[in-house]
Amino acid sequence: MAGPRVWLVVTADDFGYCPRRDEGIVEAFLAGTVTSVSLLVNGAAAESAAELARRHSIPTGLHANLSEGRPVGPARHSTSSLLSPEGFFLGKMGFREAVAAGDVALPQVREELEAQLSRFWELLGRAPTHVDGHQHVHVLPGVCQVFAEVLQAYGVQFTRLPLERGVGSCAWLEAPARAFACAVERDSRAAVGSFLRHGLRWTDAFVGLSTCGRHMSAHRVCGALARALEGIPAGHALTVELMAHPGYPSVPPAGGCGEGPDAFSCSWERLHELHILTAPTLRARLAQDGVQLCAWDDLDSKRPGEGRGSPVRSLWNPS
């Protein structure tokens, strides 16, 4: 892949979902391919995952969850627009439908996000390196504004903008997956304004919607990076995030966020991603293409011309 040098953050999502998933994520981190993880603080294995992050010095962010399992905030103890009558979040599509219908109370979104950030601090004793959204809930209309306000208040700078170039033309994606990816793309474009107004930052490009699960291969990852580089002047340093979901398959009833593990977590697709990420082929291709792996905290040194913005009063240590 000719062109500018790429600094690539490889983020493993769903850390804390179950011990088997976490085992695979740590394996990929120790292999040197995964450089960052996003922790589900309402995951069944959140506490043991936090211990693994401390033991192995894994850069860890928050995987803000408003769609799967049980909440960690005040909604646990009362009726909430975020929850079903059974007390669970509304699901990947159910939450989207409720947001679109105007049925989600945004103050309750704020309460839950703040509770999850506080729980992250309790588990790890520090702020997250970044905050993204489980199933991309953080870019949904209205939710993105609350999300940006909360992150600014807590002094978190980095987030994910799941806007993957050319994903709509990836013929290997099944129609539902392609439609979902295109919907995420539309929401991401609309969220940019809110994110910018509140000083949030993200990588120049994002990859992962077209390479999820069975669709991941070294060829497709490098192809997605090549699409991201189209039109970028030679010599320009590009930062990219690759979203990944490696791990050993969950075995019910262990895992999940309060309802047990979902079908994707129990499938071979997680293991497939783990094999791709830990095999020498991908790392060799990345090195050949001039791609340098890095973590979120490294990005400032890769973008020397970009300022960090004005200081903010962080709610981790309110004065």
Backbone bond lengths (Angstrom), bond angles and torsions (degrees), N, CA, C in turn:
res aa  C-N    CA-C-N  psi(-1)  N-CA   C-N-CA  omega(-1)  CA-C   N-CA-C  phi
1 M - - - 1.462 - - 1.519 108.37 -
2 A 1.349 115.91 106.69 1.452 119.74 178.78 1.522 109.08 -75.28
3 G 1.330 115.39 160.18 1.450 118.59 175.85 1.506 112.32 123.05
4 P 1.330 116.16 -162.11 1.467 120.78 -173.07 1.518 112.83 -71.34
5 R 1.289 113.93 161.42 1.458 120.10 176.37 1.534 109.35 -70.16
6 V 1.329 116.05 143.73 1.466 122.24 -179.01 1.518 109.35 -115.83
7 W 1.311 115.84 131.77 1.471 122.43 171.48 1.523 106.27 -104.20
8 L 1.321 116.26 115.62 1.462 121.60 -169.31 1.525 111.65 -113.44
9 V 1.346 115.58 119.78 1.462 122.53 169.77 1.526 107.52 -92.11
10 V 1.323 117.09 122.85 1.463 121.26 177.14 1.527 107.86 -106.88
11 T 1.318 116.27 108.27 1.463 121.86 -174.95 1.519 110.58 -104.10
12 A 1.319 116.09 123.92 1.469 121.84 174.16 1.525 108.34 -91.73
13 D 1.313 116.20 115.23 1.460 121.65 179.32 1.530 111.68 -80.25
14 D 1.322 115.24 165.53 1.472 124.05 170.61 1.525 113.62 69.94
15 F 1.327 118.08 24.09 1.461 120.78 172.93 1.523 107.94 -61.05
16 G 1.330 116.63 132.40 1.456 120.98 -176.57 1.510 114.12 97.10
17 Y 1.342 117.55 -0.91 1.466 120.86 -177.95 1.523 111.56 -71.05
18 C 1.329 116.50 -43.11 1.466 121.12 174.51 1.523 108.83 -164.20
19 P 1.329 118.41 156.98 1.468 120.05 -176.92 1.524 113.70 -58.77
20 R 1.330 118.75 -35.64 1.459 120.13 -179.18 1.529 111.35 -69.88
21 R 1.283 116.51 -39.84 1.463 119.58 175.04 1.523 109.76 -62.30
22 D 1.323 116.25 -44.78 1.457 120.32 -178.53 1.522 112.05 -64.08
23 E 1.328 116.64 -36.42 1.463 120.34 177.48 1.529 110.65 -58.77
24 G 1.319 116.32 -44.35 1.453 119.98 178.91 1.517 112.85 -67.46
25 I 1.333 116.76 -39.23 1.460 120.42 178.99 1.525 110.46 -62.36
26 V 1.330 116.96 -44.96 1.468 120.38 178.85 1.530 110.15 -63.50
27 E 1.323 116.74 -39.79 1.466 120.60 177.82 1.533 110.61 -59.14
28 A 1.332 117.08 -43.06 1.458 120.81 179.32 1.525 111.54 -68.21
29 F 1.325 117.02 -34.36 1.464 120.56 176.50 1.531 110.47 -66.78
30 L 1.324 116.37 -46.41 1.457 119.75 -178.96 1.527 111.47 -67.47
31 A 1.336 117.43 -25.54 1.465 120.99 175.92 1.525 111.42 -73.13
32 G 1.335 116.91 -14.84 1.454 120.94 175.37 1.508 115.59 96.65
33 T 1.337 118.78 2.12 1.461 120.48 -178.75 1.521 111.56 -92.93
34 V 1.326 117.45 -52.28 1.470 120.08 173.90 1.523 108.21 -72.05
35 T 1.332 116.06 130.97 1.472 120.40 -177.41 1.524 112.65 -116.82
36 S 1.335 117.06 -4.16 1.456 121.30 -175.41 1.520 108.11 -159.31
37 V 1.336 116.77 153.02 1.457 120.51 175.13 1.521 109.59 -132.42
38 S 1.339 114.93 154.99 1.464 121.61 175.74 1.523 108.28 -117.39
39 L 1.316 116.24 120.81 1.457 123.32 -171.31 1.523 112.34 -94.09
40 L 1.332 115.79 129.63 1.467 122.80 170.46 1.528 107.99 -86.71
41 V 1.318 117.27 106.62 1.464 118.49 -175.85 1.522 111.81 -74.72
42 N 1.334 118.14 -14.19 1.461 119.95 173.85 1.525 111.25 -98.37
43 G 1.322 117.24 10.08 1.452 121.12 177.78 1.512 112.08 -71.81
44 A 1.327 115.50 153.31 1.463 120.54 -177.59 1.521 112.57 -61.95
45 A 1.341 117.23 -27.05 1.468 121.23 -177.14 1.525 111.92 -113.09
46 A 1.322 117.81 26.90 1.466 120.50 -175.67 1.528 112.30 -59.85
47 E 1.327 117.26 -41.45 1.469 119.51 -176.92 1.522 111.55 -67.91
48 S 1.325 117.50 -44.43 1.465 119.26 179.10 1.526 110.52 -69.45
49 A 1.329 117.78 -32.18 1.459 120.42 176.46 1.524 111.09 -64.81
50 A 1.327 116.41 -41.45 1.461 119.80 177.77 1.526 110.91 -61.39
51 E 1.320 116.89 -38.61 1.460 120.55 176.87 1.528 110.70 -64.13
52 L 1.328 117.41 -41.23 1.465 120.92 176.90 1.532 110.70 -62.54
53 A 1.324 116.82 -40.53 1.465 120.26 179.28 1.525 110.87 -62.18
54 R 1.336 116.37 -41.42 1.465 119.43 178.22 1.526 111.09 -67.23
55 R 1.332 116.42 -44.70 1.464 120.87 -175.89 1.522 111.84 -61.78
56 H 1.331 116.17 -39.56 1.467 120.03 -174.68 1.531 112.98 -104.14
57 S 1.336 116.70 6.65 1.478 121.39 179.85 1.530 111.21 53.70
58 I 1.312 115.42 51.30 1.467 120.95 -178.35 1.527 109.13 -88.22
59 P 1.321 118.70 124.14 1.468 120.21 174.41 1.531 109.83 -60.18
60 T 1.327 116.24 123.44 1.467 120.27 -169.41 1.523 111.39 -129.20
61 G 1.319 115.01 131.13 1.447 121.58 173.68 1.526 110.29 -115.87
62 L 1.327 115.61 -178.48 1.463 121.80 -180.00 1.520 110.03 -100.25
63 H 1.322 115.72 130.47 1.464 122.56 173.58 1.526 106.21 -97.41
64 A 1.331 117.13 86.32 1.463 122.00 -173.91 1.532 109.62 -61.57
65 N 1.315 115.68 127.25 1.463 121.39 -171.05 1.522 110.41 -120.89
66 L 1.320 115.84 117.22 1.463 122.15 176.38 1.523 111.36 -123.87
67 S 1.335 116.59 10.81 1.460 118.88 -171.13 1.520 115.50 -129.39
68 E 1.328 119.13 -14.86 1.469 119.73 -175.62 1.527 111.23 -134.28
69 G 1.327 116.14 129.67 1.457 121.31 173.55 1.507 113.28 85.94
70 R 1.327 114.84 -151.06 1.460 121.78 -176.91 1.521 111.13 -103.52
71 P 1.333 117.84 151.13 1.460 121.05 178.36 1.528 111.21 -76.62
72 V 1.325 115.96 168.07 1.463 120.66 173.97 1.526 111.46 -110.72
73 G 1.327 117.26 -9.72 1.456 121.47 -176.45 1.521 113.92 -95.64
74 P 1.337 116.82 -160.50 1.473 122.00 -176.40 1.522 114.07 -58.64
75 A 1.336 117.36 -23.16 1.462 119.88 -179.67 1.525 112.75 -60.24
76 R 1.333 116.47 -20.25 1.474 119.65 178.32 1.521 112.05 -58.88
77 H 1.322 115.93 -29.97 1.461 120.41 -169.08 1.527 113.25 -111.21
78 S 1.339 117.52 9.62 1.461 118.63 -177.19 1.526 109.88 -153.49
79 T 1.308 115.74 171.42 1.450 121.09 173.95 1.517 109.06 -69.43
80 S 1.332 116.61 136.25 1.464 120.30 -176.45 1.515 109.90 -143.00
81 S 1.335 115.53 146.03 1.463 120.62 176.26 1.526 111.64 -68.53
82 L 1.332 117.36 -12.86 1.464 121.64 179.87 1.523 112.28 -82.78
83 L 1.340 116.73 -11.98 1.462 119.92 -167.74 1.517 113.49 -121.96
84 S 1.329 113.68 154.69 1.459 121.30 170.94 1.529 109.13 -77.86
85 P 1.333 118.35 169.86 1.470 119.70 176.17 1.522 113.00 -58.95
86 E 1.328 117.09 -22.71 1.471 121.27 179.34 1.520 112.57 -83.46
87 G 1.332 117.96 -4.04 1.457 121.17 176.59 1.516 115.13 90.88
88 F 1.336 117.50 15.03 1.458 121.67 178.30 1.525 110.27 -107.62
89 F 1.338 115.92 154.45 1.456 119.52 170.72 1.531 109.59 -56.55
90 L 1.329 116.29 163.09 1.460 121.34 -167.70 1.521 114.27 -83.39
91 G 1.308 118.53 -5.32 1.454 120.93 179.00 1.517 112.36 96.84
92 K 1.316 114.37 164.82 1.472 121.57 -176.01 1.526 112.25 -53.77
93 M 1.313 117.99 -50.83 1.453 120.88 -179.05 1.524 111.72 -89.64
94 G 1.331 116.97 -31.73 1.454 119.93 178.72 1.516 112.83 -60.94
95 F 1.341 116.61 -40.95 1.462 119.53 178.60 1.529 110.08 -66.26
96 R 1.325 116.86 -41.04 1.467 119.77 178.26 1.523 111.30 -61.44
97 E 1.316 116.31 -42.45 1.457 120.16 179.41 1.529 111.26 -64.28
98 A 1.327 116.62 -39.37 1.462 119.97 179.59 1.529 111.26 -67.52
99 V 1.340 116.52 -38.77 1.467 120.18 176.64 1.529 109.66 -63.27
100 A 1.324 116.71 -46.64 1.465 120.92 -178.37 1.526 111.98 -62.28
101 A 1.323 116.53 -32.44 1.462 120.99 -179.53 1.527 112.63 -83.03
102 G 1.322 117.03 -5.59 1.461 120.38 -177.87 1.512 113.61 77.26
103 D 1.322 116.65 20.46 1.462 121.03 -176.16 1.525 113.95 -91.67
104 V 1.325 117.80 -3.65 1.464 121.32 -178.27 1.527 109.30 -98.15
105 A 1.321 116.31 123.97 1.468 121.76 178.08 1.526 108.48 -80.40
106 L 1.320 117.16 113.33 1.468 120.42 -175.42 1.527 113.62 -63.88
107 P 1.349 120.18 -31.53 1.471 117.78 173.51 1.526 112.59 -59.78
108 Q 1.328 117.43 -31.56 1.467 120.06 176.74 1.528 111.24 -72.23
109 V 1.332 117.45 -32.55 1.466 121.02 172.37 1.520 109.70 -61.04
110 R 1.337 116.39 -44.93 1.471 120.67 179.73 1.530 110.98 -61.30
111 E 1.319 116.94 -44.78 1.470 120.32 179.53 1.524 111.63 -58.91
112 E 1.321 116.66 -42.70 1.457 119.98 -177.85 1.523 111.37 -70.75
113 L 1.318 117.96 -40.68 1.462 120.09 177.45 1.524 111.08 -62.30
114 E 1.319 116.83 -43.66 1.464 120.10 178.77 1.525 111.05 -64.16
115 A 1.332 116.37 -38.22 1.468 120.00 178.29 1.526 110.78 -65.42
116 Q 1.322 117.42 -39.04 1.462 119.86 179.72 1.522 111.46 -69.79
117 L 1.329 117.47 -36.65 1.464 119.91 175.13 1.528 110.65 -64.62
118 S 1.316 117.04 -40.94 1.469 120.40 177.65 1.522 110.94 -64.88
119 R 1.316 116.94 -40.26 1.457 120.49 177.89 1.524 110.91 -64.98
120 F 1.319 116.95 -37.30 1.468 119.98 176.14 1.530 110.13 -58.53
121 W 1.324 115.97 -45.18 1.466 119.82 179.90 1.534 110.66 -62.66
122 E 1.325 116.83 -41.16 1.465 120.22 178.33 1.529 111.19 -60.28
123 L 1.324 116.70 -38.53 1.459 121.06 -176.52 1.522 112.94 -76.70
124 L 1.337 116.93 -38.35 1.465 120.03 -171.85 1.518 114.44 -115.68
125 G 1.316 117.24 -11.91 1.463 119.16 177.09 1.516 113.95 71.31
126 R 1.299 117.89 20.31 1.463 122.05 179.37 1.527 108.89 -159.78
127 A 1.328 114.43 170.59 1.459 119.72 177.53 1.526 110.41 -77.47
128 P 1.318 117.88 156.05 1.465 120.42 176.67 1.523 111.83 -71.94
129 T 1.323 116.48 149.41 1.462 120.47 176.37 1.525 111.07 -67.65
130 H 1.326 115.89 -26.24 1.456 122.51 -177.53 1.521 106.93 -163.14
131 V 1.314 117.23 166.25 1.466 122.29 172.20 1.526 108.09 -135.19
132 D 1.330 116.04 126.65 1.458 121.20 173.39 1.522 108.10 -125.57
133 G 1.321 117.41 -172.42 1.454 120.43 -174.61 1.513 112.64 -120.55
134 H 1.328 116.58 130.09 1.462 121.36 173.23 1.524 108.28 -61.31
135 Q 1.337 115.71 127.38 1.466 122.01 -178.34 1.536 111.95 58.41
136 H 1.344 115.03 25.23 1.470 123.56 173.12 1.528 112.89 62.58
137 V 1.324 116.91 30.30 1.469 119.13 -179.79 1.522 112.17 -65.84
138 H 1.336 117.65 -21.59 1.465 120.46 -172.82 1.526 113.67 -72.50
139 V 1.348 118.35 -11.77 1.460 119.70 178.82 1.526 112.67 -102.64
140 L 1.321 117.60 4.12 1.458 120.16 -179.16 1.540 110.98 -68.58
141 P 1.329 117.70 149.35 1.466 120.79 -179.55 1.526 111.93 -55.25
142 G 1.314 116.31 134.92 1.462 121.61 -178.09 1.507 111.78 82.29
143 V 1.305 117.39 -51.92 1.468 121.14 178.07 1.522 110.35 -60.64
144 C 1.340 117.02 -38.85 1.466 120.01 -177.58 1.526 111.52 -62.78
145 Q 1.331 117.40 -35.10 1.459 120.67 178.42 1.525 110.76 -66.17
146 V 1.325 117.12 -46.99 1.464 121.29 177.93 1.522 110.27 -62.65
147 F 1.318 116.47 -44.10 1.456 122.27 178.62 1.533 110.64 -56.10
148 A 1.322 117.08 -47.99 1.463 121.10 -178.89 1.524 111.35 -64.49
149 E 1.324 116.80 -41.08 1.463 120.20 179.26 1.522 111.27 -62.81
150 V 1.327 116.63 -43.63 1.458 120.51 -178.63 1.530 110.57 -66.43
151 L 1.315 117.76 -44.34 1.466 119.73 -179.62 1.523 111.10 -63.67
152 Q 1.329 116.83 -39.97 1.460 118.98 177.52 1.528 110.69 -62.57
153 A 1.332 116.36 -42.94 1.464 120.06 -179.63 1.514 112.20 -62.90
154 Y 1.319 117.14 -33.28 1.463 121.52 -179.10 1.525 112.96 -92.48
155 G 1.323 116.72 3.90 1.456 119.95 175.43 1.513 114.82 72.34
156 V 1.344 117.24 22.66 1.469 121.03 177.32 1.518 108.22 -90.88
157 Q 1.331 116.92 125.42 1.463 120.13 -175.49 1.522 114.00 -94.44
158 F 1.318 117.43 -40.90 1.459 120.24 -169.59 1.519 112.82 -94.71
159 T 1.329 114.83 137.31 1.454 121.62 173.83 1.523 108.70 -139.45
160 R 1.291 115.78 -174.50 1.470 122.33 179.15 1.522 109.03 -112.30
161 L 1.325 115.91 134.92 1.457 120.92 169.64 1.530 106.62 -114.36
162 P 1.349 117.61 99.09 1.471 121.17 -173.05 1.526 112.29 -78.05
163 L 1.324 114.33 67.42 1.453 122.81 -177.25 1.524 107.13 -116.96
164 E 1.338 116.46 95.25 1.462 121.48 -174.51 1.524 110.68 -100.71
165 R 1.297 115.32 123.16 1.451 121.03 -176.58 1.531 111.17 -65.87
166 G 1.334 116.11 128.76 1.452 121.41 174.56 1.506 115.73 78.24
167 V 1.326 118.64 10.14 1.469 119.25 -175.17 1.526 111.62 -65.57
168 G 1.315 117.37 -29.59 1.452 120.24 -179.14 1.515 114.09 -68.06
169 S 1.321 116.70 -16.71 1.465 120.60 -179.70 1.519 112.83 -104.13
170 C 1.313 118.21 11.17 1.466 122.19 179.59 1.526 108.60 -81.03
171 A 1.329 115.73 98.05 1.460 121.39 -171.49 1.523 113.28 -65.94
172 W 1.332 117.91 -20.93 1.466 119.86 -178.55 1.527 112.48 -75.42
173 L 1.314 117.57 -14.68 1.462 119.80 177.94 1.526 110.04 -76.57
174 E 1.328 116.52 134.63 1.451 120.53 174.20 1.533 109.30 -63.76
175 A 1.320 116.92 154.30 1.467 121.36 -174.69 1.533 112.62 -53.36
176 P 1.359 120.21 -45.93 1.472 118.45 179.39 1.529 112.85 -62.64
177 A 1.341 117.05 -40.20 1.461 120.12 179.87 1.523 110.53 -66.29
178 R 1.319 117.21 -39.95 1.465 120.42 179.20 1.524 110.69 -67.29
179 A 1.325 116.62 -40.20 1.469 119.50 178.35 1.521 110.94 -64.31
180 F 1.345 116.51 -40.56 1.466 119.48 178.86 1.525 110.31 -65.23
181 A 1.336 116.94 -42.88 1.461 120.51 179.87 1.521 110.70 -61.20
182 C 1.332 117.62 -40.77 1.456 120.73 179.50 1.529 111.38 -68.03
183 A 1.344 116.93 -34.87 1.466 120.00 175.93 1.522 110.74 -66.22
184 V 1.332 117.06 -41.41 1.465 121.10 176.85 1.526 109.89 -62.16
185 E 1.334 116.19 -39.68 1.458 120.51 178.05 1.525 111.23 -60.80
186 R 1.334 117.02 -45.67 1.469 120.19 179.30 1.525 111.14 -62.36
187 D 1.325 116.42 -44.32 1.465 119.86 179.32 1.527 110.88 -63.62
188 S 1.325 116.68 -38.53 1.464 120.64 -179.04 1.525 110.95 -63.96
189 R 1.321 116.75 -43.28 1.467 119.57 178.34 1.529 110.76 -60.67
190 A 1.323 115.87 -40.40 1.460 119.54 -178.74 1.526 112.22 -71.58
191 A 1.334 117.24 -24.49 1.465 120.96 -177.80 1.519 113.09 -81.40
192 V 1.319 117.71 -15.35 1.464 120.93 -174.04 1.529 111.88 -54.98
193 G 1.323 116.74 -44.61 1.463 119.69 -177.71 1.518 112.65 -58.75
194 S 1.327 117.07 -46.55 1.464 120.65 179.30 1.522 110.50 -63.11
195 F 1.310 117.46 -42.34 1.457 120.88 -179.43 1.525 110.74 -63.10
196 L 1.332 116.79 -44.40 1.459 120.13 -178.88 1.530 111.57 -65.35
197 R 1.321 116.50 -42.25 1.471 119.73 -178.24 1.519 112.01 -61.05
198 H 1.320 117.49 -25.84 1.457 120.55 -177.61 1.530 112.61 -107.11
199 G 1.320 115.88 17.71 1.460 120.44 169.94 1.515 115.47 74.56
200 L 1.329 117.32 17.95 1.467 118.79 179.32 1.525 110.27 -77.17
201 R 1.316 114.94 154.97 1.460 121.56 -179.78 1.526 109.24 -130.34
202 W 1.324 115.46 154.80 1.455 121.50 178.14 1.526 107.52 -152.34
203 T 1.309 116.59 172.29 1.454 119.97 -179.56 1.527 110.34 -70.93
204 D 1.330 115.39 160.88 1.465 120.44 179.92 1.519 111.43 -61.23
205 A 1.324 116.83 -32.42 1.457 120.92 -177.48 1.519 109.40 -144.33
206 F 1.321 115.52 163.51 1.461 122.70 -177.89 1.522 108.96 -135.34
207 V 1.339 115.50 143.14 1.464 122.65 177.51 1.527 107.46 -136.65
208 G 1.320 117.08 143.82 1.460 118.76 175.29 1.510 114.69 150.54
209 L 1.325 118.12 -25.83 1.468 119.72 177.54 1.521 111.03 -69.28
210 S 1.330 116.98 -33.01 1.461 121.11 -178.21 1.523 113.14 -89.45
211 T 1.328 117.19 -5.28 1.472 121.08 -174.21 1.521 111.71 -124.94
212 C 1.321 116.76 25.41 1.467 120.88 -174.55 1.530 110.89 -84.86
213 G 1.325 116.25 136.02 1.455 121.33 173.62 1.514 112.59 62.34
214 R 1.332 116.67 -127.54 1.467 122.54 -175.57 1.522 112.28 -61.12
215 H 1.323 116.95 -19.21 1.457 120.77 -176.17 1.523 113.29 -85.24
216 M 1.317 118.03 -4.48 1.454 119.15 -179.16 1.524 110.97 -78.23
217 S 1.327 115.41 134.18 1.453 123.60 171.05 1.525 107.10 -154.92
218 A 1.315 116.40 160.78 1.461 119.21 177.14 1.524 110.20 -59.98
219 H 1.322 115.82 -39.81 1.465 120.24 -179.34 1.526 111.05 -62.50
220 R 1.329 117.91 -44.13 1.459 120.09 -177.32 1.521 112.21 -73.16
221 V 1.324 117.65 -36.15 1.471 119.27 175.72 1.527 109.92 -61.53
222 C 1.310 116.78 -47.90 1.463 119.85 -179.40 1.527 111.18 -67.47
223 G 1.343 117.21 -33.36 1.451 120.16 175.31 1.519 112.07 -64.77
224 A 1.321 116.66 -40.23 1.469 120.43 177.77 1.520 110.94 -65.68
225 L 1.333 116.94 -38.43 1.464 120.05 175.99 1.529 110.53 -64.34
226 A 1.324 116.34 -39.70 1.461 119.92 178.57 1.527 110.96 -62.41
227 R 1.342 117.03 -40.45 1.471 119.49 177.40 1.524 110.64 -63.05
228 A 1.318 116.33 -38.69 1.468 119.96 179.80 1.521 111.67 -63.84
229 L 1.326 116.32 -27.84 1.459 121.01 -176.43 1.522 113.70 -87.55
230 E 1.319 117.10 -9.03 1.463 119.13 -177.46 1.526 111.03 -59.16
231 G 1.304 116.10 127.27 1.449 121.57 178.13 1.510 115.20 83.46
232 I 1.330 117.60 -0.79 1.464 120.92 178.86 1.530 108.59 -83.35
233 P 1.331 118.61 129.19 1.470 120.37 -178.03 1.523 111.98 -59.07
234 A 1.302 116.31 142.29 1.460 121.66 177.83 1.522 109.66 -58.41
235 G 1.320 115.28 137.57 1.452 120.84 179.37 1.512 114.47 90.71
236 H 1.337 117.52 -8.99 1.464 120.65 178.18 1.531 109.63 -80.40
237 A 1.301 116.86 130.49 1.471 121.15 179.01 1.526 109.56 -82.67
238 L 1.317 115.53 121.00 1.455 121.13 -178.04 1.519 109.91 -107.10
239 T 1.338 117.04 135.43 1.457 120.92 173.68 1.523 108.72 -102.54
240 V 1.344 116.31 137.91 1.458 122.03 -175.85 1.522 109.12 -138.55
241 E 1.330 116.90 144.31 1.459 121.14 169.67 1.522 109.54 -110.51
242 L 1.331 115.99 131.81 1.460 122.65 170.91 1.520 108.05 -104.71
243 M 1.324 117.47 117.64 1.460 123.28 175.16 1.520 109.22 -83.44
244 A 1.321 117.14 131.56 1.463 120.96 -179.25 1.522 109.80 -137.63
245 H 1.343 115.14 160.38 1.472 121.79 -179.20 1.529 109.90 -136.07
246 P 1.323 118.45 58.64 1.464 119.72 -178.45 1.522 112.09 -77.27
247 G 1.316 115.91 165.31 1.458 120.37 175.13 1.509 111.78 152.11
248 Y 1.328 115.06 166.01 1.455 119.86 170.45 1.526 107.68 -83.86
249 P 1.323 118.47 142.69 1.468 120.67 -174.87 1.534 112.55 -57.68
250 S 1.313 114.93 140.29 1.463 121.00 175.12 1.528 109.95 -67.09
251 V 1.315 114.85 148.67 1.465 121.10 176.58 1.526 107.56 -121.17
252 P 1.338 118.43 108.01 1.470 120.61 -178.95 1.529 111.24 -56.42
253 P 1.336 115.86 147.46 1.464 127.41 7.78 1.528 114.04 -90.36
254 A 1.334 118.48 2.63 1.470 120.25 -175.92 1.523 110.42 -69.35
255 G 1.316 115.55 137.39 1.450 120.75 173.83 1.508 113.29 106.13
256 G 1.317 114.35 -179.50 1.455 121.19 -178.42 1.514 111.80 92.07
257 C 1.329 113.57 -166.92 1.467 120.78 -177.71 1.523 111.42 -123.61
258 G 1.329 115.06 26.24 1.456 120.21 179.49 1.507 113.71 127.44
259 E 1.336 116.42 -15.13 1.466 121.06 -179.80 1.525 112.08 -117.37
260 G 1.320 117.89 9.29 1.448 121.12 -172.98 1.519 110.86 86.36
261 P 1.327 118.32 168.91 1.462 120.90 -176.73 1.526 112.12 -74.31
262 D 1.332 116.10 149.50 1.457 119.49 178.03 1.530 110.38 -85.11
263 A 1.336 115.49 174.81 1.462 120.54 -174.52 1.521 111.69 -63.97
264 F 1.342 117.51 -39.25 1.466 120.75 -179.91 1.515 110.98 -61.86
265 S 1.328 116.62 -39.48 1.456 120.21 -179.35 1.521 111.75 -68.66
266 C 1.314 116.80 -28.60 1.466 120.74 -179.59 1.525 112.65 -86.78
267 S 1.322 117.16 -8.82 1.458 120.77 -173.01 1.528 111.34 -84.83
268 W 1.334 114.86 171.74 1.453 122.00 177.54 1.528 112.39 -72.51
269 E 1.333 117.83 -10.98 1.460 120.51 -173.94 1.523 112.83 -66.18
270 R 1.322 116.99 -32.77 1.464 119.71 176.76 1.528 109.79 -65.04
271 L 1.324 115.47 -43.87 1.460 120.22 179.23 1.522 111.03 -65.29
272 H 1.319 116.79 -36.53 1.465 120.45 176.31 1.530 110.54 -58.89
273 E 1.333 116.81 -46.53 1.465 119.80 177.96 1.523 110.83 -61.11
274 L 1.320 116.91 -41.05 1.460 120.08 178.93 1.521 110.80 -59.83
275 H 1.319 116.63 -44.26 1.468 120.25 -179.95 1.532 111.37 -63.68
276 I 1.324 117.20 -41.12 1.469 120.08 179.38 1.528 110.21 -64.50
277 L 1.322 116.22 -42.90 1.474 120.32 -175.19 1.523 112.82 -72.12
278 T 1.316 117.91 -27.20 1.460 120.09 -176.92 1.526 113.00 -100.26
279 A 1.320 117.88 -11.33 1.465 120.44 178.11 1.529 109.68 -73.10
280 P 1.323 117.70 150.24 1.468 119.94 -178.54 1.520 114.01 -67.38
281 T 1.343 118.20 -20.05 1.469 120.38 -175.21 1.523 112.24 -59.62
282 L 1.337 117.38 -48.68 1.461 120.14 -177.64 1.522 110.58 -64.39
283 R 1.314 117.81 -46.96 1.463 119.96 -178.59 1.525 110.81 -61.67
284 A 1.325 116.87 -38.00 1.466 119.96 178.91 1.523 111.18 -66.00
285 R 1.341 116.06 -42.43 1.467 119.45 178.98 1.526 111.32 -64.16
286 L 1.317 116.24 -41.76 1.465 119.49 179.47 1.520 110.79 -62.39
287 A 1.321 116.39 -45.17 1.464 120.07 179.34 1.526 110.63 -62.99
288 Q 1.322 116.50 -41.79 1.457 121.42 179.70 1.526 111.08 -61.71
289 D 1.327 115.84 -35.29 1.463 120.96 -177.69 1.528 113.05 -87.89
290 G 1.313 117.28 7.02 1.459 120.12 177.13 1.506 114.21 76.80
291 V 1.322 116.94 27.75 1.467 121.94 -179.42 1.527 109.14 -96.35
292 Q 1.314 116.28 126.47 1.456 122.51 178.90 1.527 109.72 -107.91
293 L 1.319 117.60 123.23 1.461 121.03 178.01 1.520 110.20 -74.66
294 C 1.333 116.12 144.84 1.464 120.82 179.31 1.518 109.01 -156.15
295 A 1.327 116.69 173.69 1.467 123.11 177.04 1.527 109.12 -110.04
296 W 1.338 115.27 170.58 1.470 119.37 -178.28 1.525 112.15 -56.99
297 D 1.319 117.00 -42.42 1.459 119.86 -176.97 1.520 112.84 -66.92
298 D 1.335 116.89 -14.65 1.460 120.42 178.63 1.521 112.56 -82.03
299 L 1.309 118.13 -14.12 1.461 119.68 -167.56 1.517 113.12 -65.84
300 D 1.318 119.10 -30.51 1.465 119.77 179.81 1.522 111.51 -60.83
301 S 1.330 116.29 -40.38 1.454 119.51 -178.79 1.519 112.09 -73.04
302 K 1.347 116.82 -16.73 1.464 119.87 178.32 1.521 111.50 -89.04
303 R 1.328 116.52 -14.14 1.466 120.75 -177.58 1.517 108.76 -124.47
304 P 1.361 118.41 67.50 1.460 121.23 -171.47 1.507 114.49 -62.14
305 G 1.335 117.81 -21.86 1.449 118.88 -178.36 1.508 114.03 -86.27
306 E 1.328 118.01 -4.19 1.461 121.43 -174.20 1.521 110.34 -101.35
307 G 1.316 116.77 127.83 1.447 120.23 179.62 1.507 111.65 -80.18
308 R 1.297 116.07 165.41 1.454 121.25 -177.60 1.522 112.13 -92.16
309 G 1.347 116.32 -3.67 1.456 117.18 -179.58 1.518 110.61 85.75
310 S 1.311 115.93 176.33 1.449 120.48 -177.11 1.519 110.85 -79.99
311 P 1.349 117.55 151.15 1.461 120.13 179.70 1.521 111.30 -62.39
312 V 1.323 116.58 149.12 1.451 121.33 175.89 1.524 108.81 -125.20
313 R 1.320 115.22 154.39 1.455 119.34 176.04 1.520 107.20 -83.37
314 S 1.306 116.69 114.72 1.453 121.27 -176.26 1.515 110.70 -83.96
315 L 1.344 115.47 138.63 1.462 120.11 178.07 1.524 112.03 -75.93
316 W 1.362 117.49 -5.62 1.467 117.66 173.38 1.528 109.04 -64.11
317 N 1.330 116.36 -37.26 1.466 121.71 -179.54 1.516 109.36 -133.75
318 P 1.314 117.77 67.79 1.459 119.73 -175.80 1.520 111.45 -63.42
319 S 1.332 115.67 141.29 1.455 120.97 179.74 1.512 110.23 -106.82
